[in-house]
Amino acid sequence: MVIKNVNLEIVCGITSKLPDTELMEIAFAGKSNVGKSSLINGLMNRKNYARTSAQPGKTQTINFYNINNELYFVDLPGYGYANASVEVKAKWGKMIERYLHTSRQLRTVFLLIDIRHEPSANDVQMYEWIKEQGFQPVIIATKLDKIKRSQVAKQLKLIRTTLSMDKDGVILPYSALSKAGREEIYAYIDSLIEAEE
């Protein structure tokens, strides 16, 4: 996959009507500060196109990035953000649910999980929720550079077990620092594009 053009085309707030797009959509979900913006920037070859922030909970909208006029990367609000009020969290949840439930063009959901830690209750809930909407989430295990190479297999197994993943469930480790794993993610996206054609 070669990314030539990137355009933040649609931004939906809590009350916005969700767009009915004509291009295939790939959604990115993950809890606040799991490295979602860094991953999206890394995939798009852009430094700060998706806003990264030291303050979690920055993405409070659903952002549609048009990639090569071929597909959308859809950045969903981060969940599990401690400082958000219960009311706001509930609205974000409803917004994500509405998107997963109503998008005609959504083909897969990348669920980001920090490779250093056991998936949280929120992660497990999100994984189950995505499955209930009829999608098989692809796990992207972020922050790969933060652990020793010898720990990788053990941590991936922990994620797989905690989420009760099927044996053919896909986990792709990724480092925003070294971009390790990016080619594997591109290859996965390419397979989706080919399936569309």
Secondary structure, 3 states (H helix, E strand, C coil): CCCCCEEEEEEECCCCCCCCCCCEEEEEEEECCCCHHHHHHHHHCCCCCCCCCCCCCCCCCEEEEEECCCEEEEECCCECCCCCCHHHHHHHHHHHHHHHHHCCCEEEEEEEEECCCCCCHHHHHHHHHHHHCCCCCEEEEECHHHCCHHHHHHHHHHHHHHCCCCCCCCEEECCCCCCCCHHHHHHHHHHHHHHHC
